[in-house]
């Protein structure tokens, strides 16, 4: 859990390609091909960047819901 939290926090500092940019010229690249460590999807988006972006969103939602549940638990 700690490693995932650190990865989510330093995501903005890593020199990764934009996970939302569509590059049709680099569709379905295999892993370890150039700048794409995990390859690309059918729209040419970097899979590692998309994975880390999803990780940060998931952690924000889960930590936010735990804090909210804790706050409601204190009141009730």
Secondary structure, DSSP 8 states (H G I E B T S, - for coil): -HHHHHHHHSGGGS----TT---GGGTT--TTBTTBSS-B-TT--BHHHHHHHHHHHHHHHHHHHHHHHHHHHHH-
